[in-house]
Amino acid sequence: MYLGSKYEDIYPLHSRTVVEKISHSAFTKEQLFKKEEEILRLFEFSVDFVTSYDIHQSMMALISAKVGKNQDTLLGKVSELSMLYIRMALQSPDFL
C-alpha cells in the first residue's frame, strides 16, 4: 500500500502513518523501508508498465484526432466495445 501510494497518489502516505495507524505498529519504519527496497530490487526498480487500458486510451485519442467531432457517437460505441474486450480478456485467459 505504501509503494502504491507513492506511485499513484498526489499526496502519498507518510511512512509514520503507515507504521502507526495502518499497521498499528506491527513493524518499524526501518522495516518498512527495508521491505520497500526489497520489492523495488525484485522488480529491478522498474515499476511502470503499459496495460491494455493504456493502449486503449492512446488508440482512442489517435482515432478521435483523425475522425473529428462529427463521429462522436460512433467513436463512443467503438470505445465501449473495446473496453468490453479488455475486461473480458482480464477475466478469462481463454478469451485472450
For each residue, the residues with C-beta under 8 A, 3 or more apart:
1: 4 5 13 18 22
2: 5 6 12 13 15 18 32 36
3: 6 7 36 39 40 47
4: 1 7 8
5: 1 2 8 9 12 13
6: 2 3 9 12 13
7: 3 4 47
8: 4 5
9: 5 6 12 13
10:
11:
12: 2 5 6 9
13: 1 2 5 6 9 17 18 22
14: 17 18
15: 2 18 19 29 32 33
16: 19 20 29
17: 13 14 20 21 22
18: 1 2 13 14 15 21 22 23 32
19: 15 16 22 23 25 27 28 29 32
20: 16 17 23 24 25
21: 17 18 24
22: 1 13 17 18 19
23: 18 19 20 26 27
24: 20 21
25: 19 20
26: 23
27: 19 23 31 32 35
28: 19 31 32
29: 15 16 19 32 33
30: 33 34
31: 27 28 34 35
32: 2 15 18 19 27 28 29 35 36
33: 15 29 30 36 37
34: 30 31 37 38
35: 27 31 32 38 39
36: 2 3 32 33 39 40
37: 33 34 40 41
38: 34 35 41 42
39: 3 35 36 42 43
40: 3 36 37 43 45 47
41: 37 38 44 45
42: 38 39
43: 39 40 46 47
44: 41
45: 40 41
46: 43 49
47: 3 7 40 43
48:
49: 46
50: 54 55
51: 54 55
52: 55 56 86 89 90
53: 56 57 86
54: 50 51 57 58
55: 50 51 52 58 59
56: 52 53 59 60 79 82 83 86
57: 53 54 60 61
58: 54 55 61 62
59: 55 56 62 63 82
60: 56 57 63 64 75 78 79 82
61: 57 58 64 65
62: 58 59 65 66
63: 59 60 66 67 75 78
64: 60 61 67 75
65: 61 62
66: 62 63
67: 63 64 70 71 74 75
68: 71
69: 72
70: 67
71: 67 68 74 75
72: 69 75 76
73: 76 77
74: 67 71 77 78
75: 60 63 64 67 71 72 78 79
76: 72 73 79 80
77: 73 74 80 81
78: 60 63 74 75 81 82
79: 56 60 75 76 82 83
80: 76 77 83 84
81: 77 78 84 85
82: 56 59 60 78 79 85 86
83: 56 79 80 86 87
84: 80 81 87 88
85: 81 82 88 89
86: 52 53 56 82 83 89 90
87: 83 84 90 91
88: 84 85 91 92 95
89: 52 85 86 92 95 96
90: 52 86 87
91: 87 88 95
92: 88 89 95 96
93: 96
94:
95: 88 89 91 92
96: 89 92 93
